[in-house]
Amino acid sequence: MDTVDLTVDLGKLVLSNPVIAASGTFGYGLEYTDFLDLNDLGGFSTKGLSLKPKSGNPVPRVIETASGMLNAIGLENIGLDAFLSKKLPLLKMYKTRIIVNFFGETIQQYAEMALALSKEERIDALEMNVSCPNVEEGGLQFSSAPEVLREVVDAVRKVTDKFLIVKLSPNVTDITTLAKAAEDAGGDALSVCNTFVGMKVNLETGKPYLANRTGGLSGPAIKPLALNMVYETARAVKIPVIGIGGISNSDDAIEFLMAGAKAVQIGTANYVDPKVTVKVVDGIRDWCRKNHISKLTDLKTLE
């Protein structure tokens, strides 16, 4: 078998292969062009954008942990206008799918972001980061209650025709309840899942290492947890699930695909090897070839 068809059809969004570089670890895509050809990826998700530039949390805000890392970057980004005027024009030469990750502090801000981004033809999809505090509700995260999540997704859906991905938080009692709420409100796909809340203590100072005290845990340490959440979510909704969490190689990615994910995102592993995404694409292709699978859609998933 010489060729393997890795095409992924998510509905309104078709990927040349199932590997997407995850938001927050891949900059705005341009930072990795010295290491790989962006066109070799199914797509990439930009660093999370807000209406105005955001400086993020005070340092220290990153610390390595056993088989992973904690980050409390605080969604630092250049803001919507700078992205549209300085970054997006440089990305138009590439054919890969551009997914813009965005967030807000109010439902209105989410809607404003989605409306502005929807005017850009070159943007292929939007990814809502709902793991953010709603300032109008006293800091309650948009991802923590089905009714709140449904409201914000519905507001965004009303202002955009772009393919809409909702990136869910794992820091909830039952992720399937939130997944169904996002689906009911008009989400086209789900990213499962964002980072887990964690902490590391400095024994010398007797204080947390991170200035923010807690941070988001990512990397291989969370893979079994994320894999289970993908498995549960894929069976609870009809829309596609994109698996995220600790994927470091093609074997990891195939596990997520077998668990029910239609595509995968690779995050922390980009820091270890900036070429990991394209290596995973090649690895999936080789695995399919060895197992006589001519189309990725023929891959058998778990019961």
Residue pairs with C-beta under 8 A, 6 or more apart in sequence:
1 289
1 292
1 294
3 294
4 285
4 288
4 289
4 293
4 294
4 295
4 296
5 294
5 295
5 296
5 297
6 16
6 17
6 18
6 42
6 281
6 284
6 285
6 288
6 296
7 14
7 15
7 16
7 17
7 295
7 296
7 297
8 14
8 15
8 17
8 18
8 42
8 262
8 263
8 296
9 297
10 163
10 188
10 189
10 240
10 262
10 263
11 163
11 188
11 189
11 239
11 240
12 163
12 188
13 97
13 124
13 125
13 163
13 188
13 189
15 42
15 43
15 97
15 263
16 42
16 96
17 41
17 42
17 281
17 284
17 285
17 296
18 42
18 253
18 257
18 261
18 262
18 263
18 264
18 284
18 296
19 41
19 42
19 253
19 263
19 264
19 266
19 277
19 278
19 280
19 281
19 284
20 41
20 42
20 43
20 44
20 45
20 97
20 99
20 242
20 263
20 264
20 265
20 266
21 29
21 32
21 41
21 43
21 44
21 45
21 265
21 266
21 267
21 270
21 277
22 45
22 244
22 265
22 266
22 267
22 270
23 45
23 46
23 47
23 48
23 99
23 101
23 127
23 129
23 167
23 265
23 267
24 47
24 48
24 71
24 73
24 101
24 267
25 266
25 267
25 268
25 270
25 271
26 32
26 44
26 45
26 46
26 47
26 270
27 46
27 47
28 46
28 47
28 83
28 87
28 91
29 38
29 44
29 46
29 87
29 91
29 94
29 98
30 87
30 90
30 91
32 38
32 270
32 274
35 274
35 275
36 274
36 275
36 277
36 278
37 278
38 44
38 94
38 96
39 94
39 95
39 96
40 96
40 277
40 278
40 281
41 96
41 277
41 278
41 281
42 96
42 97
42 263
42 281
43 96
43 97
43 98
43 99
43 124
43 125
44 96
44 97
44 98
44 99
44 277
45 99
45 100
45 101
45 127
45 265
46 83
46 87
46 98
46 99
46 100
46 101
47 77
47 101
48 75
48 77
48 101
48 102
48 103
48 129
49 77
49 78
49 79
49 80
49 83
49 100
49 101
49 102
49 103
49 113
49 117
50 75
50 77
50 79
50 80
50 102
50 103
50 104
50 109
50 113
51 79
51 80
51 104
51 109
51 112
51 113
52 79
52 80
53 77
53 78
53 79
53 82
54 74
54 75
54 76
54 77
54 79
55 74
55 76
56 73
56 74
56 75
56 76
57 72
57 73
57 74
57 76
57 211
57 212
58 211
58 212
59 211
60 209
60 210
60 211
61 71
61 72
61 73
61 74
61 210
61 211
61 212
61 215
62 69
62 70
62 71
62 72
62 73
62 210
62 215
63 69
63 70
63 200
63 209
63 210
63 215
65 198
65 200
65 217
65 219
65 221
66 221
67 219
67 220
67 221
68 217
68 218
68 219
68 220
68 221
68 222
68 246
68 268
69 217
69 218
69 219
69 268
69 271
70 198
70 199
70 200
70 209
70 210
70 214
70 215
70 216
70 217
71 195
71 215
71 216
71 218
72 210
72 211
72 212
72 214
72 215
72 216
74 212
75 103
75 129
75 132
77 83
78 86
78 87
80 102
80 113
80 116
80 117
83 100
84 116
84 120
88 98
88 120
88 122
88 123
91 98
91 122
92 122
97 124
97 125
98 122
98 123
98 124
98 125
99 123
99 124
99 125
99 126
99 127
99 165
100 117
100 123
100 125
100 126
100 127
101 127
101 128
101 129
101 167
102 110
102 113
102 114
102 117
102 126
102 127
102 128
102 129
103 110
103 113
103 128
103 129
103 130
103 132
104 110
104 111
104 112
104 113
104 132
105 132
105 133
105 134
105 135
106 134
106 135
106 136
107 134
107 136
107 151
107 152
107 155
108 155
110 128
110 152
110 155
110 156
111 155
111 156
111 158
111 159
114 126
114 128
114 156
114 159
114 160
114 162
114 164
115 159
115 160
117 123
117 126
117 160
117 162
118 126
118 159
118 160
118 161
118 162
123 162
124 162
124 163
125 162
125 163
125 164
125 165
125 188
126 156
126 160
126 162
126 163
126 164
126 165
127 165
127 166
127 167
127 191
128 152
128 153
128 156
128 164
128 165
128 166
128 167
128 187
129 167
129 194
130 141
130 142
130 143
130 149
130 152
130 153
130 166
130 167
130 168
130 169
130 182
131 141
131 142
131 143
131 167
131 168
131 169
131 171
131 194
131 195
132 141
132 142
132 143
133 139
133 140
133 141
134 140
134 141
134 142
134 148
134 152
137 148
140 148
141 169
141 171
142 148
142 149
142 152
143 149
143 168
143 169
143 171
143 172
143 178
143 194
144 169
144 171
144 172
146 177
146 178
146 180
146 181
147 181
149 166
149 178
149 181
149 182
149 185
150 181
150 182
150 184
150 185
151 185
153 164
153 166
153 181
153 182
153 185
153 186
153 187
154 185
154 186
156 164
156 186
157 164
157 185
157 186
157 187
163 188
163 189
164 186
164 187
164 188
164 189
165 187
165 188
165 189
165 190
165 191
165 242
166 182
166 187
166 189
166 190
166 191
167 190
167 191
167 193
167 194
168 175
168 178
168 179
168 182
168 190
168 191
168 192
168 193
168 194
168 233
169 178
169 193
169 194
170 192
170 193
170 194
170 195
170 196
170 222
170 225
170 226
170 229
170 245
171 196
171 197
172 178
175 192
175 193
175 229
175 232
175 233
176 232
176 233
176 236
176 237
179 190
179 192
179 233
179 236
179 237
179 241
180 236
180 237
182 190
183 190
183 237
183 238
183 239
187 239
188 239
188 240
189 239
189 240
189 241
189 242
189 262
190 233
190 237
190 239
190 240
190 241
190 242
191 242
191 244
191 265
192 226
192 229
192 230
192 233
192 241
192 242
192 243
192 244
192 245
192 261
193 226
193 229
193 230
193 244
193 245
194 216
194 244
195 215
195 216
195 217
195 218
195 222
196 216
196 217
196 218
196 222
196 225
197 214
197 215
197 216
197 217
198 214
198 215
198 216
198 217
199 208
199 210
199 213
199 214
199 215
200 208
200 209
200 210
201 207
201 208
201 209
202 208
202 209
208 214
218 245
218 246
218 267
218 268
219 246
219 268
219 269
220 246
220 248
221 246
222 245
222 246
223 245
223 246
223 247
223 252
224 246
225 245
226 243
226 244
226 245
226 246
227 243
227 245
227 255
227 256
227 259
229 245
230 241
230 243
230 245
230 256
230 259
230 260
230 261
231 259
231 260
231 302
233 241
233 260
234 241
234 259
234 260
234 261
234 301
235 260
240 262
240 263
241 260
241 261
241 262
242 261
242 262
242 263
242 264
242 265
243 256
243 257
243 259
243 261
243 263
243 264
243 265
244 264
244 265
244 267
246 252
246 268
247 253
247 256
247 264
247 265
247 266
247 267
247 269
247 280
248 266
248 269
248 272
248 276
249 269
249 276
249 279
249 280
249 283
250 279
250 280
250 282
250 283
250 284
250 286
250 287
251 283
251 287
253 264
253 266
253 280
253 283
253 284
254 284
254 287
254 299
256 264
257 264
257 284
257 296
257 299
257 301
258 299
258 300
258 301
258 302
259 301
259 302
260 301
260 302
264 280
266 276
266 277
266 280
269 276
270 276
270 277
273 279
284 296
288 294
288 296
288 299
293 299
